[in-house]
Amino acid sequence: MDDKKIIAVVGATGAQGNGLAHAILNDPEGNFKVRALTRDSNSKNALALKKLGAKVVEADVGSKEKLVNVFKGAYGAYCVTFFWEHFSPESEKQHAKNMAEAAKEAGVHHVIWSTLEDTRKWISLDDDRMPTLMDDYKVPHFDAKGEANAYFEESGVPYTLLLTSFYWDNFINFGMGPQKGEDGELAITFPLKDKKLPGIAAEDIGKTAYAIFKNSEEFIGKTVGIASEHLTGQQMADIFSEVYGKKVKYNAVEPKIYRSFDFPGADDLGNMFQFKADFEDYFCGIRDIERTKALNPELQTFKEWLQINKSKMEV
């Protein structure tokens, strides 16, 4: 008889969820098994999880009723939203509300909500240090998640708020890796000045979340900020240079310039990096490296991650 506890992983084929699913599947002696929630059970990542032993089920975070059904019988649920697919803070909040209420109705024992700060607690909408976006937000993809914390706090479901960091996979998936400038030189570009950016590998978010599930009693009702390293743009550029054997510069542009770049969400990300820089002491302080390492002893440094993933970027 299989008496392992089920963890339902929302977005199990995405960066964070996939890391958690693999952490559970790679621990055959553990007390947990994976119910992988995805919109497409026939996708490449979904089929790979199924092959490794996960139970893959199709789920829609837009439907509370469907979420109740897929959460039933689960001990834990990892809840995450997908802002960059729809660019809608309202959808983000509704999806979070659906997950919180569904987890409560389904009787889930421990929910981890992958969240971020509501930056409006630091920078009010009438603060002209940065533009207000979409009428109601400073950093839409942060603010909506932070505002949605209340759904979990008020639902009555046992929860942990997990404050994640910039994940280095963005260098690959968001095209943030070194690019050739007009001068022909390679550079990474951030509006961070000389401030430090908390970062982590996406798979390490999953491993750390798994450790939280394994120690539920310690973390229910808590907020946990995680990071592997706090690095300046220059330090990241130096590591790129060392790993690739090519000079990579750090291009420290102003937030206003970054906001003007021609890609979807540039204004949101420009505000985000400005928030991280302006409130560096808080933002780095709450993302405790030693605590993260205690939860996940396999925590990778940026250099270690880059050495493993260097072939995924053309530099």
N, C-alpha and C positions, 0 to 999 in steps of 0.2 A: 504493500500500500504506500502510495506517494503522499507523505504528509508535509511536503515542502510548502512554504507560504508563497503565494502569488504576488508578484509586483507588476502592476499594470503600468506600462511605459508609454505615455503619449508621445507621438513623434519618434517612434523607435527607429525609424530609418533616417532621421535627421542627426545633426552633429551631437547634441547633448544626449538625446535618447538612445542613439546607437551606442554611445560610449557606456551608458548604464547597462543596456542589454548585454553587451559583451562582457562587462565586469561580472555580471551575475552568471552568465553562461560559462565564463572561464573559471568559476569557483564551484566545481562539481561537488565539493564536500560541504558547501554552504547549505543554509536552510531555506533558500529561496529559488524560485523559478520565474521565468519571464512570460508575461502575456504582452506581446508586442502589438501596440495599436498603431495602425497606419491607414491612410486613405486608399492605398493600392497594395493589396496583398500579393500582387504578382510583379512588383518592382524588383529590381536587381538586389537591393539591400534587404527587402522583405524575404525574398527567396533564400538569401544567404543566412539570415537569422533562423529561418525555418530549418535549414539544413543543419544548423548548429544545435537545434533542439528547442527553439522558442516556439510557443504557440502564437501564431500570427493571426490577428483579427482586424477586420476593417472597422474603422470608427470615424465619426465626424464630430469634431469639437463644436460645430454649429448646432448640434442637436443634443439637448440635455437628456432626453429620453434614451437615445442610443448610448450615450455615455453611461447612464445608470446601468444598462444591460451589460456593457463590457467591463464595468467596475465591480459588478456583483461577484462576491466570493474572493475578491482580492484583499490581501492584508495591507498592501501599500499601493500608492499611485504616484507616479512622477508626472507632474503637470507643467507643460510648457506651451507657449503660444508662438505664432509664426508671422510676426509683423511684416517681414520683408517679402512676403508673398502677396499681401493685400494693401499694405501701407495705411491701414485704418485703425486708429486708436479705439474707435467705438467697437469695431469687430474684436479687437484684442480684449477689451473689457468684457464683452458679452461672452466670449469663449472662456475666459477665466471664471466668470460667474457660473457658466454651465458646468465647468469642471468641479468647482467648489461645491455646488449644490448637489451634483450627481454623486460625488464622493460621499457626502453626508448621507444621502438617501440610500446609497448602496452599502453603507456600513463599513466603509474603508477605515482601517485602524490608524493609518499614518499617511499623510499627504506631504510631499515635498513640492513646493511651488517655486519654480525658477523665475526669479524676479529681479528688478533693478530699482533704483531710486526714483521717486517722484521729485524731479529737480525743482519743481515749483515751490517746494519747501525751503529752497535756498535762493532761488531767483524768481521773484514774483512776476506775473504776466506784464506788469507795468514797468519792470526793470529794463532799461534800454541797453544794458550791457550786451544783450543778444536779442535777435528778433523773436517775436512770438509767432509760432507756426500753427496753421490750421485753426486759428482763432483762439484756441484754448490751451496750447501747450508750448513749452520751451524745447523739450527733447521728446517728441511724441512717443518713440518706441521705449523710452525709459518711463515717462510719466504715466502712460496707460498701465504698465505693469505695476508700478508703485501704487497707483490708485486702486488697482485690482486686489492688492493685498487685503483690503477690507472684506472682500467676499470670503476669503478663507478664514480670516479672523472672526467674522461674524457668523459663519456657517455652523459652527459647533463641531466641525471635523477636526481631529488632532492634526496639526500642521507644523511644518518647518518652512521658514522663508529662506531660500538659498540665493544669496547675492552673488551672481557670477561676475566674471571679469572678461575683458577683451580676449577672445580666443584666437590663438595664433593661426588657426585654420583659415581665418579671414584673409591672411596673406595669399592663400590659394584660392579660396572660394569667392572672395569679394574683389579680387584683383588688386589687393593692397601691397603686393610684393614689389620689389625693385623694378622701376621703369626707367627707360632712357629719356633724359630730358632733351631740350633743344641744344644743349651743349654736348650731347652725346654721352654724357656720364650717367651711370646708374644711381638712382636715389629712391629712398622711401620718403613719403610725404605725409606729415601730420601737423596739425596746428596745436602743438603741445609746448612750444618753446623748449625750456630745459626741464620740464616737469616729468615725473615718472608715471608710467602707465602700468597698472596691474594687468598681468596676462596669464594665460593658462592654456594648455592643450584641451580641446573639446573632450577627448577621451578621459582626461583626468577629472573633468567635471563629473562625468559618469561614475568613475571609480570613487570619487569623494562622496557623491550622493549615495552610492551603495553602502559605504561605511556608515552613513547617517541612518539608513534604514536598518542596518545591523545593530545599531545602538539607539533605537527609537526613544526609549525612556529618557535618555540624556538630552535629546534634541527637540522633543515636542514642545511647541510654544516658543521656540527660540528662532532668532535670526542668525544665520551663519554666512559670513563673507569669505570667499575663497580666492586664492591666487597662488601661482607658482613663483613668480618673480615680479618685482616692481622695477621696470626698466625705462630709461629715457630713450627718446628717439635716437640719439647718438649711440647709446649702448646697443640698441637693436641693429643699427646700421653697421657698427663695428663687428657684431656677431655674424651678420650677413657676409661682410667682407671676408672674415676668417673662414667661414664654412665653404663659400663659393670660390675663394681664391681670387676675387675681383673686388676692386674698390667700389663700395656702395656708400653714398653720401646720405646725410640726413637733411631733408629739405623742410625747415621749420617755417611753414607759411602762416600767415595770420588767419584766424578763424573766418574772417570776412571773405578772404580769397578762397578758402576751402569750401565755404557755402556756395560759392559761385561756380564750382566745378560742374561739368556737364554729365552727371549721372543721377539716376533717381535716388532721392534721399540724401543728397549732398548737404542740403541745409540742415537736416536732422543730425547728420553725423558731425557737421561743423560745430553745431551747438553742443553736441555730446562731448567732443574732445575739449571744447572750451570749458564746459562744466568740470570735467575731470582735472583740467589744469588749474582752474581757479580755486577748486576745492580739493587740491591734492592731499593735504594732511588728512582730511576726513576720508576721502575716497580710498586712499592707500591704507589708512589706519584700520578701517573696518574689514579689509580683505587681508586677513592674517596668514602670512606664509607658513609660519611654524605650526599653527593649528591645522592648516590644510595638509601639511606634511605628516602630522600625527594621524590624521584620518586616512591619508593615502601615501604610504611610505614609498610608493613607486613614482611619485610626482616627478615629472620631467622638467628640466630647465629648458629655457628657450633654445640654447645651443643644442642640447640633446634632441629636442623635437625637430629642429631644423635639419640636423644631420640625417635623421630618419626620413624626412619628407622633402629633401632638397630636389629630388628628381621630379617632383610634382609642379615645380615652377621653372620656367625658362628664364634664366638670369644671364 
